[in-house]
Amino acid sequence: MCSLVKKTRRFPLAFGALCLSAALALPVQAARDRFDPSQPCETVLVYEDVVDKVLVGAWVSGYLAKAEGRLRVMGPDELGNILKVLQNMCSSSPGLRFSALAEQLAQKAAATPRSQASVAGRQLLRRFFAADADHAALTASLKPGPGDVRAVYAEPLASRLIASYEQLFQPGAAIRPKPEHEDLITIFTTTGELRSGASVLGEFPGGYKKVLPHFIADVPIGRFKFVKPGETLGLAFDGLIFVNGRWVLMPKPWRGLE
């Protein structure tokens, strides 16, 4: 399965992170047969081995990915955090069905400012797919003003970016999906999470590591792709930021450091 993921690049990142060696194939099947989300959470959250933990965590991460509007890379830290939260929630309602527990966790995730921003950001980006979309006008609406840039980035980087984006957003410039692009992939987080070194940083272009010290606000930020259905490669953009009450696009900020 791992080789299939590498070759097709069509599997969600969460599945890619769960690739196990061929030696674990039979234990994985056995654990899958045991796992029943309709059972009480106190029963499900008792693991016989690491495979049980991975499968339970992966199942719940699907709920969270949908609620938050972003793909989740479930490494060991992410897995441990999810299971710890579930165990704490289960301790107060041990007879609650595990599926209901996962739904409660997803509802909490969906209520966070980051998740709410993710939903709003996707709604905005979906407008680019409309048959009557005015792509030039939509693109122009994302042009950041000097106050937007200075609210996110410190000087002297801010001034350099202001000049750069003024050149980038020329009249008539248009972000436009290709005709074959019918799907949208988004990853949303916050500048605070990026700066803290959270795992989601790995989902952003490497240049963001250079600008982390220059963030002066904790605001929603996302990257997105226009892609063919079922694919993960397409037209990619970064730096969609919600600041001063609106969405703006500040792509490739690290270029202001060069």
PyRosetta script that sets phi, psi and omega in degrees:
from pyrosetta import init, pose_from_sequence

init()
pose = pose_from_sequence("MCSLVKKTRRFPLAFGALCLSAALALPVQAARDRFDPSQPCETVLVYEDVVDKVLVGAWVSGYLAKAEGRLRVMGPDELGNILKVLQNMCSSSPGLRFSALAEQLAQKAAATPRSQASVAGRQLLRRFFAADADHAALTASLKPGPGDVRAVYAEPLASRLIASYEQLFQPGAAIRPKPEHEDLITIFTTTGELRSGASVLGEFPGGYKKVLPHFIADVPIGRFKFVKPGETLGLAFDGLIFVNGRWVLMPKPWRGLE")
pose.set_psi(1, -37.9)
pose.set_omega(1, 179.2)
pose.set_phi(2, -59.3)
pose.set_psi(2, -42.9)
pose.set_omega(2, -179.9)
pose.set_phi(3, -65.8)
pose.set_psi(3, -33.0)
pose.set_omega(3, 179.4)
pose.set_phi(4, -66.3)
pose.set_psi(4, -42.1)
pose.set_omega(4, 178.7)
pose.set_phi(5, -61.4)
pose.set_psi(5, -43.6)
pose.set_omega(5, -177.8)
pose.set_phi(6, -66.1)
pose.set_psi(6, -36.2)
pose.set_omega(6, -175.4)
pose.set_phi(7, -78.6)
pose.set_psi(7, -40.9)
pose.set_omega(7, -174.2)
pose.set_phi(8, -88.4)
pose.set_psi(8, -32.8)
pose.set_omega(8, -177.0)
pose.set_phi(9, 58.0)
pose.set_psi(9, 25.9)
pose.set_omega(9, -177.0)
pose.set_phi(10, -106.6)
pose.set_psi(10, -2.6)
pose.set_omega(10, -178.5)
pose.set_phi(11, -90.5)
pose.set_psi(11, 144.1)
pose.set_omega(11, 175.3)
pose.set_phi(12, -55.9)
pose.set_psi(12, 152.6)
pose.set_omega(12, -177.3)
pose.set_phi(13, -60.1)
pose.set_psi(13, -32.8)
pose.set_omega(13, -179.1)
pose.set_phi(14, -60.9)
pose.set_psi(14, -37.7)
pose.set_omega(14, 178.3)
pose.set_phi(15, -70.2)
pose.set_psi(15, -38.5)
pose.set_omega(15, 179.2)
pose.set_phi(16, -59.9)
pose.set_psi(16, -37.2)
pose.set_omega(16, -179.3)
pose.set_phi(17, -70.9)
pose.set_psi(17, -14.0)
pose.set_omega(17, -176.8)
pose.set_phi(18, -97.9)
pose.set_psi(18, 4.8)
pose.set_omega(18, -179.0)
pose.set_phi(19, -58.0)
pose.set_psi(19, 128.2)
pose.set_omega(19, 177.5)
pose.set_phi(20, -118.2)
pose.set_psi(20, 164.7)
pose.set_omega(20, -179.4)
pose.set_phi(21, -71.4)
pose.set_psi(21, 160.6)
pose.set_omega(21, -179.5)
pose.set_phi(22, -60.9)
pose.set_psi(22, -25.2)
pose.set_omega(22, -178.8)
pose.set_phi(23, -66.0)
pose.set_psi(23, -19.4)
pose.set_omega(23, -178.5)
pose.set_phi(24, -95.2)
pose.set_psi(24, 4.0)
pose.set_omega(24, -173.8)
pose.set_phi(25, -57.5)
pose.set_psi(25, -48.6)
pose.set_omega(25, -178.9)
pose.set_phi(26, -68.4)
pose.set_psi(26, -44.8)
pose.set_omega(26, 175.3)
pose.set_phi(27, -58.5)
pose.set_psi(27, -37.4)
pose.set_omega(27, 178.6)
pose.set_phi(28, -61.4)
pose.set_psi(28, -44.7)
pose.set_omega(28, -179.8)
pose.set_phi(29, -63.5)
pose.set_psi(29, -41.3)
pose.set_omega(29, -179.8)
pose.set_phi(30, -63.4)
pose.set_psi(30, -42.9)
pose.set_omega(30, 179.8)
pose.set_phi(31, -65.3)
pose.set_psi(31, -39.1)
pose.set_omega(31, 179.8)
pose.set_phi(32, -62.1)
pose.set_psi(32, -38.3)
pose.set_omega(32, 179.8)
pose.set_phi(33, -66.9)
pose.set_psi(33, -31.4)
pose.set_omega(33, -179.4)
pose.set_phi(34, -78.7)
pose.set_psi(34, -30.5)
pose.set_omega(34, -171.6)
pose.set_phi(35, -72.3)
pose.set_psi(35, 124.0)
pose.set_omega(35, 179.0)
pose.set_phi(36, -137.4)
pose.set_psi(36, 103.1)
pose.set_omega(36, -176.7)
pose.set_phi(37, -66.8)
pose.set_psi(37, -9.1)
pose.set_omega(37, 177.1)
pose.set_phi(38, -83.9)
pose.set_psi(38, -7.7)
pose.set_omega(38, 178.5)
pose.set_phi(39, -76.7)
pose.set_psi(39, 161.6)
pose.set_omega(39, 175.7)
pose.set_phi(40, -58.9)
pose.set_psi(40, 146.1)
pose.set_omega(40, -176.4)
pose.set_phi(41, -61.8)
pose.set_psi(41, -31.9)
pose.set_omega(41, -179.9)
pose.set_phi(42, -65.6)
pose.set_psi(42, -23.0)
pose.set_omega(42, 177.6)
pose.set_phi(43, -83.0)
pose.set_psi(43, -42.5)
pose.set_omega(43, -177.5)
pose.set_phi(44, -68.8)
pose.set_psi(44, -37.1)
pose.set_omega(44, -174.7)
pose.set_phi(45, -85.0)
pose.set_psi(45, 32.9)
pose.set_omega(45, 170.5)
pose.set_phi(46, -120.4)
pose.set_psi(46, 114.3)
pose.set_omega(46, -171.1)
pose.set_phi(47, -105.8)
pose.set_psi(47, 140.7)
pose.set_omega(47, 175.7)
pose.set_phi(48, -88.9)
pose.set_psi(48, -26.7)
pose.set_omega(48, -179.4)
pose.set_phi(49, -160.0)
pose.set_psi(49, 178.5)
pose.set_omega(49, -177.0)
pose.set_phi(50, -65.4)
pose.set_psi(50, -27.7)
pose.set_omega(50, 179.4)
pose.set_phi(51, -63.9)
pose.set_psi(51, -41.3)
pose.set_omega(51, 175.9)
pose.set_phi(52, -56.8)
pose.set_psi(52, -46.2)
pose.set_omega(52, -178.6)
pose.set_phi(53, -61.0)
pose.set_psi(53, -45.0)
pose.set_omega(53, -177.8)
pose.set_phi(54, -62.7)
pose.set_psi(54, -44.2)
pose.set_omega(54, -177.4)
pose.set_phi(55, -68.0)
pose.set_psi(55, -40.5)
pose.set_omega(55, 177.8)
pose.set_phi(56, -64.4)
pose.set_psi(56, -46.7)
pose.set_omega(56, 179.3)
pose.set_phi(57, -62.9)
pose.set_psi(57, -39.9)
pose.set_omega(57, -180.0)
pose.set_phi(58, -65.4)
pose.set_psi(58, -39.9)
pose.set_omega(58, -179.9)
pose.set_phi(59, -61.6)
pose.set_psi(59, -43.6)
pose.set_omega(59, -179.9)
pose.set_phi(60, -71.9)
pose.set_psi(60, -34.7)
pose.set_omega(60, -178.9)
pose.set_phi(61, -62.1)
pose.set_psi(61, -27.3)
pose.set_omega(61, 175.6)
pose.set_phi(62, -63.7)
pose.set_psi(62, -41.3)
pose.set_omega(62, 175.5)
pose.set_phi(63, -59.8)
pose.set_psi(63, -45.9)
pose.set_omega(63, -176.2)
pose.set_phi(64, -67.9)
pose.set_psi(64, -38.9)
pose.set_omega(64, 179.5)
pose.set_phi(65, -61.1)
pose.set_psi(65, -41.6)
pose.set_omega(65, 179.0)
pose.set_phi(66, -67.4)
pose.set_psi(66, -42.2)
pose.set_omega(66, -178.2)
pose.set_phi(67, -66.4)
pose.set_psi(67, -36.7)
pose.set_omega(67, -175.4)
pose.set_phi(68, -92.2)
pose.set_psi(68, -11.5)
pose.set_omega(68, 179.2)
pose.set_phi(69, 70.1)
pose.set_psi(69, 32.0)
pose.set_omega(69, 179.4)
pose.set_phi(70, -149.0)
pose.set_psi(70, 152.3)
pose.set_omega(70, 174.4)
pose.set_phi(71, -73.6)
pose.set_psi(71, 144.3)
pose.set_omega(71, 179.9)
pose.set_phi(72, -112.7)
pose.set_psi(72, 130.6)
pose.set_omega(72, 172.1)
pose.set_phi(73, -95.7)
pose.set_psi(73, 109.8)
pose.set_omega(73, -172.3)
pose.set_phi(74, -95.2)
pose.set_psi(74, 86.8)
pose.set_omega(74, 173.5)
pose.set_phi(75, -85.2)
pose.set_psi(75, -176.5)
pose.set_omega(75, -178.3)
pose.set_phi(76, -58.0)
pose.set_psi(76, -40.9)
pose.set_omega(76, -179.7)
pose.set_phi(77, -66.3)
pose.set_psi(77, -44.4)
pose.set_omega(77, 179.5)
pose.set_phi(78, -61.7)
pose.set_psi(78, -44.2)
pose.set_omega(78, 178.8)
pose.set_phi(79, -59.8)
pose.set_psi(79, -47.1)
pose.set_omega(79, -179.6)
pose.set_phi(80, -61.6)
pose.set_psi(80, -40.8)
pose.set_omega(80, 179.5)
pose.set_phi(81, -64.9)
pose.set_psi(81, -43.7)
pose.set_omega(81, 179.9)
pose.set_phi(82, -61.4)
pose.set_psi(82, -47.1)
pose.set_omega(82, -177.3)
pose.set_phi(83, -66.6)
pose.set_psi(83, -36.3)
pose.set_omega(83, 179.2)
pose.set_phi(84, -64.6)
pose.set_psi(84, -43.7)
pose.set_omega(84, 178.6)
pose.set_phi(85, -62.7)
pose.set_psi(85, -43.9)
pose.set_omega(85, 179.9)
pose.set_phi(86, -61.7)
pose.set_psi(86, -42.1)
pose.set_omega(86, -179.7)
pose.set_phi(87, -65.1)
pose.set_psi(87, -38.8)
pose.set_omega(87, 177.6)
pose.set_phi(88, -64.8)
pose.set_psi(88, -41.9)
pose.set_omega(88, 179.2)
pose.set_phi(89, -67.1)
pose.set_psi(89, -39.3)
pose.set_omega(89, -177.8)
pose.set_phi(90, -68.9)
pose.set_psi(90, -29.7)
pose.set_omega(90, -176.6)
pose.set_phi(91, -61.4)
pose.set_psi(91, -27.0)
pose.set_omega(91, 179.5)
pose.set_phi(92, -90.5)
pose.set_psi(92, -15.8)
pose.set_omega(92, 179.1)
pose.set_phi(93, -142.8)
pose.set_psi(93, 67.7)
pose.set_omega(93, -173.3)
pose.set_phi(94, -62.3)
pose.set_psi(94, -24.5)
pose.set_omega(94, -179.4)
pose.set_phi(95, -88.8)
pose.set_psi(95, -1.2)
pose.set_omega(95, -178.4)
pose.set_phi(96, -68.9)
pose.set_psi(96, 137.0)
pose.set_omega(96, 177.6)
pose.set_phi(97, -58.1)
pose.set_psi(97, 140.5)
pose.set_omega(97, -177.9)
pose.set_phi(98, -61.0)
pose.set_psi(98, -38.2)
pose.set_omega(98, 179.1)
pose.set_phi(99, -62.6)
pose.set_psi(99, -36.7)
pose.set_omega(99, 177.6)
pose.set_phi(100, -68.7)
pose.set_psi(100, -36.6)
pose.set_omega(100, 177.5)
pose.set_phi(101, -62.9)
pose.set_psi(101, -43.4)
pose.set_omega(101, 178.6)
pose.set_phi(102, -63.2)
pose.set_psi(102, -38.6)
pose.set_omega(102, 178.7)
pose.set_phi(103, -65.3)
pose.set_psi(103, -39.6)
pose.set_omega(103, 176.8)
pose.set_phi(104, -61.1)
pose.set_psi(104, -43.5)
pose.set_omega(104, 179.8)
pose.set_phi(105, -63.6)
pose.set_psi(105, -40.5)
pose.set_omega(105, 179.2)
pose.set_phi(106, -65.1)
pose.set_psi(106, -38.8)
pose.set_omega(106, 178.8)
pose.set_phi(107, -63.9)
pose.set_psi(107, -39.5)
pose.set_omega(107, 176.6)
pose.set_phi(108, -64.7)
pose.set_psi(108, -40.9)
pose.set_omega(108, 179.9)
pose.set_phi(109, -64.4)
pose.set_psi(109, -39.3)
pose.set_omega(109, -178.0)
pose.set_phi(110, -68.5)
pose.set_psi(110, -21.7)
pose.set_omega(110, -177.4)
pose.set_phi(111, -86.5)
pose.set_psi(111, -5.1)
pose.set_omega(111, -179.1)
pose.set_phi(112, -74.8)
pose.set_psi(112, 151.5)
pose.set_omega(112, 177.9)
pose.set_phi(113, -54.0)
pose.set_psi(113, -37.7)
pose.set_omega(113, -179.6)
pose.set_phi(114, -63.6)
pose.set_psi(114, -43.8)
pose.set_omega(114, -178.9)
pose.set_phi(115, -67.9)
pose.set_psi(115, -38.9)
pose.set_omega(115, 177.8)
pose.set_phi(116, -63.8)
pose.set_psi(116, -39.1)
pose.set_omega(116, 177.0)
pose.set_phi(117, -65.7)
pose.set_psi(117, -36.3)
pose.set_omega(117, 179.0)
pose.set_phi(118, -61.9)
pose.set_psi(118, -43.7)
pose.set_omega(118, 179.3)
pose.set_phi(119, -63.3)
pose.set_psi(119, -45.1)
pose.set_omega(119, -179.9)
pose.set_phi(120, -64.9)
pose.set_psi(120, -39.3)
pose.set_omega(120, 179.7)
pose.set_phi(121, -64.4)
pose.set_psi(121, -42.0)
pose.set_omega(121, 178.6)
pose.set_phi(122, -65.6)
pose.set_psi(122, -38.0)
pose.set_omega(122, 177.4)
pose.set_phi(123, -61.0)
pose.set_psi(123, -41.9)
pose.set_omega(123, 177.6)
pose.set_phi(124, -62.4)
pose.set_psi(124, -48.0)
pose.set_omega(124, -176.6)
pose.set_phi(125, -67.2)
pose.set_psi(125, -29.7)
pose.set_omega(125, 178.1)
pose.set_phi(126, -63.6)
pose.set_psi(126, -23.1)
pose.set_omega(126, 178.9)
pose.set_phi(127, -64.7)
pose.set_psi(127, -23.0)
pose.set_omega(127, 178.8)
pose.set_phi(128, -70.7)
pose.set_psi(128, -15.1)
pose.set_omega(128, -179.2)
pose.set_phi(129, -94.3)
pose.set_psi(129, -7.6)
pose.set_omega(129, -177.7)
pose.set_phi(130, -63.1)
pose.set_psi(130, 143.4)
pose.set_omega(130, -178.6)
pose.set_phi(131, -61.0)
pose.set_psi(131, -32.6)
pose.set_omega(131, -178.1)
pose.set_phi(132, -103.3)
pose.set_psi(132, 21.2)
pose.set_omega(132, -176.5)
pose.set_phi(133, -63.2)
pose.set_psi(133, 135.1)
pose.set_omega(133, 171.9)
pose.set_phi(134, -95.7)
pose.set_psi(134, 91.1)
pose.set_omega(134, -171.8)
pose.set_phi(135, -64.5)
pose.set_psi(135, -34.3)
pose.set_omega(135, 178.7)
pose.set_phi(136, -66.0)
pose.set_psi(136, -41.8)
pose.set_omega(136, -179.9)
pose.set_phi(137, -68.5)
pose.set_psi(137, -41.0)
pose.set_omega(137, 178.5)
pose.set_phi(138, -62.3)
pose.set_psi(138, -41.5)
pose.set_omega(138, 179.6)
pose.set_phi(139, -65.6)
pose.set_psi(139, -43.7)
pose.set_omega(139, -179.9)
pose.set_phi(140, -61.4)
pose.set_psi(140, -32.6)
pose.set_omega(140, -179.4)
pose.set_phi(141, -68.1)
pose.set_psi(141, -17.6)
pose.set_omega(141, -179.6)
pose.set_phi(142, -93.0)
pose.set_psi(142, -0.8)
pose.set_omega(142, -179.2)
pose.set_phi(143, -65.3)
pose.set_psi(143, 124.0)
pose.set_omega(143, 179.9)
pose.set_phi(144, -78.8)
pose.set_psi(144, 140.9)
pose.set_omega(144, 173.6)
pose.set_phi(145, -87.7)
pose.set_psi(145, 167.7)
pose.set_omega(145, 179.1)
pose.set_phi(146, -54.7)
pose.set_psi(146, -38.8)
pose.set_omega(146, 179.7)
pose.set_phi(147, -66.5)
pose.set_psi(147, -31.9)
pose.set_omega(147, 177.7)
pose.set_phi(148, -67.5)
pose.set_psi(148, -45.7)
pose.set_omega(148, -178.5)
pose.set_phi(149, -64.9)
pose.set_psi(149, -44.2)
pose.set_omega(149, -177.5)
pose.set_phi(150, -70.0)
pose.set_psi(150, -19.8)
pose.set_omega(150, 177.5)
pose.set_phi(151, -76.9)
pose.set_psi(151, -19.1)
pose.set_omega(151, -176.6)
pose.set_phi(152, -106.9)
pose.set_psi(152, -40.5)
pose.set_omega(152, -173.7)
pose.set_phi(153, -117.0)
pose.set_psi(153, 144.7)
pose.set_omega(153, 179.0)
pose.set_phi(154, -79.3)
pose.set_psi(154, 161.2)
pose.set_omega(154, 172.5)
pose.set_phi(155, -78.1)
pose.set_psi(155, 151.7)
pose.set_omega(155, 4.0)
pose.set_phi(156, -86.4)
pose.set_psi(156, -1.2)
pose.set_omega(156, -179.1)
pose.set_phi(157, -59.9)
pose.set_psi(157, -38.9)
pose.set_omega(157, -176.8)
pose.set_phi(158, -57.2)
pose.set_psi(158, -47.8)
pose.set_omega(158, -178.1)
pose.set_phi(159, -64.2)
pose.set_psi(159, -37.3)
pose.set_omega(159, 177.6)
pose.set_phi(160, -65.3)
pose.set_psi(160, -39.7)
pose.set_omega(160, -179.9)
pose.set_phi(161, -70.0)
pose.set_psi(161, -36.7)
pose.set_omega(161, 178.0)
pose.set_phi(162, -57.6)
pose.set_psi(162, -46.8)
pose.set_omega(162, 179.6)
pose.set_phi(163, -65.4)
pose.set_psi(163, -39.4)
pose.set_omega(163, -178.8)
pose.set_phi(164, -66.1)
pose.set_psi(164, -43.9)
pose.set_omega(164, -177.6)
pose.set_phi(165, -72.9)
pose.set_psi(165, -26.5)
pose.set_omega(165, 175.2)
pose.set_phi(166, -63.2)
pose.set_psi(166, -37.9)
pose.set_omega(166, 177.6)
pose.set_phi(167, -74.5)
pose.set_psi(167, -34.7)
pose.set_omega(167, -176.0)
pose.set_phi(168, -69.7)
pose.set_psi(168, -43.6)
pose.set_omega(168, -176.4)
pose.set_phi(169, -89.9)
pose.set_psi(169, 65.8)
pose.set_omega(169, 177.7)
pose.set_phi(170, -74.6)
pose.set_psi(170, 152.2)
pose.set_omega(170, 177.2)
pose.set_phi(171, -54.6)
pose.set_psi(171, 131.5)
pose.set_omega(171, 179.8)
pose.set_phi(172, 90.2)
pose.set_psi(172, -10.9)
pose.set_omega(172, 177.5)
pose.set_phi(173, -61.6)
pose.set_psi(173, 137.9)
pose.set_omega(173, -174.8)
pose.set_phi(174, -141.8)
pose.set_psi(174, 127.8)
pose.set_omega(174, 168.3)
pose.set_phi(175, -84.8)
pose.set_psi(175, 125.2)
pose.set_omega(175, -172.5)
pose.set_phi(176, -145.5)
pose.set_psi(176, 123.6)
pose.set_omega(176, 174.1)
pose.set_phi(177, -64.5)
pose.set_psi(177, 147.7)
pose.set_omega(177, 174.0)
pose.set_phi(178, -72.3)
pose.set_psi(178, 158.8)
pose.set_omega(178, -178.2)
pose.set_phi(179, -53.0)
pose.set_psi(179, -34.8)
pose.set_omega(179, -178.1)
pose.set_phi(180, -81.2)
pose.set_psi(180, -7.7)
pose.set_omega(180, 179.1)
pose.set_phi(181, -84.5)
pose.set_psi(181, 107.1)
pose.set_omega(181, -179.1)
pose.set_phi(182, -118.2)
pose.set_psi(182, 0.6)
pose.set_omega(182, -176.5)
pose.set_phi(183, -127.4)
pose.set_psi(183, 161.2)
pose.set_omega(183, -176.3)
pose.set_phi(184, -131.1)
pose.set_psi(184, 129.8)
pose.set_omega(184, 173.7)
pose.set_phi(185, -114.4)
pose.set_psi(185, 128.9)
pose.set_omega(185, 179.6)
pose.set_phi(186, -130.5)
pose.set_psi(186, 150.1)
pose.set_omega(186, 171.7)
pose.set_phi(187, -135.1)
pose.set_psi(187, 117.0)
pose.set_omega(187, -179.9)
pose.set_phi(188, -116.8)
pose.set_psi(188, 144.8)
pose.set_omega(188, 175.1)
pose.set_phi(189, -153.5)
pose.set_psi(189, -152.4)
pose.set_omega(189, 174.7)
pose.set_phi(190, -131.1)
pose.set_psi(190, 157.5)
pose.set_omega(190, 177.3)
pose.set_phi(191, -63.1)
pose.set_psi(191, -29.8)
pose.set_omega(191, 177.1)
pose.set_phi(192, -64.5)
pose.set_psi(192, -41.0)
pose.set_omega(192, 178.6)
pose.set_phi(193, -67.5)
pose.set_psi(193, -39.2)
pose.set_omega(193, 177.3)
pose.set_phi(194, -61.0)
pose.set_psi(194, -44.6)
pose.set_omega(194, -177.2)
pose.set_phi(195, -66.3)
pose.set_psi(195, -29.9)
pose.set_omega(195, -179.6)
pose.set_phi(196, -76.3)
pose.set_psi(196, -8.5)
pose.set_omega(196, -179.5)
pose.set_phi(197, 82.5)
pose.set_psi(197, 23.0)
pose.set_omega(197, 178.5)
pose.set_phi(198, -59.0)
pose.set_psi(198, 158.2)
pose.set_omega(198, -175.2)
pose.set_phi(199, -59.1)
pose.set_psi(199, -26.0)
pose.set_omega(199, -178.8)
pose.set_phi(200, -64.7)
pose.set_psi(200, -18.7)
pose.set_omega(200, 177.3)
pose.set_phi(201, -57.1)
pose.set_psi(201, -33.0)
pose.set_omega(201, 179.3)
pose.set_phi(202, -67.8)
pose.set_psi(202, -13.4)
pose.set_omega(202, 178.2)
pose.set_phi(203, -90.0)
pose.set_psi(203, -3.4)
pose.set_omega(203, 179.3)
pose.set_phi(204, -106.0)
pose.set_psi(204, 157.1)
pose.set_omega(204, 177.6)
pose.set_phi(205, -52.0)
pose.set_psi(205, 146.3)
pose.set_omega(205, -176.4)
pose.set_phi(206, -59.3)
pose.set_psi(206, -25.0)
pose.set_omega(206, -179.5)
pose.set_phi(207, -62.1)
pose.set_psi(207, -20.8)
pose.set_omega(207, -179.8)
pose.set_phi(208, -64.5)
pose.set_psi(208, -25.3)
pose.set_omega(208, 178.0)
pose.set_phi(209, -62.5)
pose.set_psi(209, -27.1)
pose.set_omega(209, -179.1)
pose.set_phi(210, -76.7)
pose.set_psi(210, -26.1)
pose.set_omega(210, -175.0)
pose.set_phi(211, -100.3)
pose.set_psi(211, -1.9)
pose.set_omega(211, -178.3)
pose.set_phi(212, -52.9)
pose.set_psi(212, -42.3)
pose.set_omega(212, -179.5)
pose.set_phi(213, -67.4)
pose.set_psi(213, -12.7)
pose.set_omega(213, -175.2)
pose.set_phi(214, -96.4)
pose.set_psi(214, -5.1)
pose.set_omega(214, 175.4)
pose.set_phi(215, -70.6)
pose.set_psi(215, 131.4)
pose.set_omega(215, 178.2)
pose.set_phi(216, -119.9)
pose.set_psi(216, 5.3)
pose.set_omega(216, 178.4)
pose.set_phi(217, -140.4)
pose.set_psi(217, 153.1)
pose.set_omega(217, 175.3)
pose.set_phi(218, -104.8)
pose.set_psi(218, 96.3)
pose.set_omega(218, -174.7)
pose.set_phi(219, -132.0)
pose.set_psi(219, 157.6)
pose.set_omega(219, 178.0)
pose.set_phi(220, -62.4)
pose.set_psi(220, 139.2)
pose.set_omega(220, 177.8)
pose.set_phi(221, -142.8)
pose.set_psi(221, 145.5)
pose.set_omega(221, -179.0)
pose.set_phi(222, -145.7)
pose.set_psi(222, 165.8)
pose.set_omega(222, 170.3)
pose.set_phi(223, -127.8)
pose.set_psi(223, 155.9)
pose.set_omega(223, -176.8)
pose.set_phi(224, -150.1)
pose.set_psi(224, 159.8)
pose.set_omega(224, 178.5)
pose.set_phi(225, -136.5)
pose.set_psi(225, 140.4)
pose.set_omega(225, 167.5)
pose.set_phi(226, -96.1)
pose.set_psi(226, 121.8)
pose.set_omega(226, -172.5)
pose.set_phi(227, -136.8)
pose.set_psi(227, 164.9)
pose.set_omega(227, 169.9)
pose.set_phi(228, -72.6)
pose.set_psi(228, 148.5)
pose.set_omega(228, 178.5)
pose.set_phi(229, -55.0)
pose.set_psi(229, 130.9)
pose.set_omega(229, 178.2)
pose.set_phi(230, 85.1)
pose.set_psi(230, -2.7)
pose.set_omega(230, -179.2)
pose.set_phi(231, -113.0)
pose.set_psi(231, 163.9)
pose.set_omega(231, -179.6)
pose.set_phi(232, -117.3)
pose.set_psi(232, -6.2)
pose.set_omega(232, 178.4)
pose.set_phi(233, -102.3)
pose.set_psi(233, 138.2)
pose.set_omega(233, -179.4)
pose.set_phi(234, -178.2)
pose.set_psi(234, -148.6)
pose.set_omega(234, 175.9)
pose.set_phi(235, -84.0)
pose.set_psi(235, 116.7)
pose.set_omega(235, -174.0)
pose.set_phi(236, -109.9)
pose.set_psi(236, 141.3)
pose.set_omega(236, 178.9)
pose.set_phi(237, -138.0)
pose.set_psi(237, 151.1)
pose.set_omega(237, 177.0)
pose.set_phi(238, -132.9)
pose.set_psi(238, 168.7)
pose.set_omega(238, 173.4)
pose.set_phi(239, 82.5)
pose.set_psi(239, 27.1)
pose.set_omega(239, 173.0)
pose.set_phi(240, -80.2)
pose.set_psi(240, 112.2)
pose.set_omega(240, -170.0)
pose.set_phi(241, -124.4)
pose.set_psi(241, 137.9)
pose.set_omega(241, 175.1)
pose.set_phi(242, -99.0)
pose.set_psi(242, 112.2)
pose.set_omega(242, -176.9)
pose.set_phi(243, -148.5)
pose.set_psi(243, 145.3)
pose.set_omega(243, -179.4)
pose.set_phi(244, 54.9)
pose.set_psi(244, 35.2)
pose.set_omega(244, 174.5)
pose.set_phi(245, 79.9)
pose.set_psi(245, 13.0)
pose.set_omega(245, 179.1)
pose.set_phi(246, -153.1)
pose.set_psi(246, 165.9)
pose.set_omega(246, 177.4)
pose.set_phi(247, -91.1)
pose.set_psi(247, 134.5)
pose.set_omega(247, 175.8)
pose.set_phi(248, -135.3)
pose.set_psi(248, 162.4)
pose.set_omega(248, -179.3)
pose.set_phi(249, -114.8)
pose.set_psi(249, 118.4)
pose.set_omega(249, 177.8)
pose.set_phi(250, -123.9)
pose.set_psi(250, 77.5)
pose.set_omega(250, -174.2)
pose.set_phi(251, -78.0)
pose.set_psi(251, 153.9)
pose.set_omega(251, 173.1)
pose.set_phi(252, 45.0)
pose.set_psi(252, 55.8)
pose.set_omega(252, -177.2)
pose.set_phi(253, -62.9)
pose.set_psi(253, -23.6)
pose.set_omega(253, -178.3)
pose.set_phi(254, -64.2)
pose.set_psi(254, -20.5)
pose.set_omega(254, 179.0)
pose.set_phi(255, -65.6)
pose.set_psi(255, -21.0)
pose.set_omega(255, 175.9)
pose.set_phi(256, -72.6)
pose.set_psi(256, -10.3)
pose.set_omega(256, 178.0)
pose.set_phi(257, -90.5)
pose.set_psi(257, -12.2)
pose.set_omega(257, -174.6)
pose.set_phi(258, -82.3)
pose.dump_pdb("model.pdb")
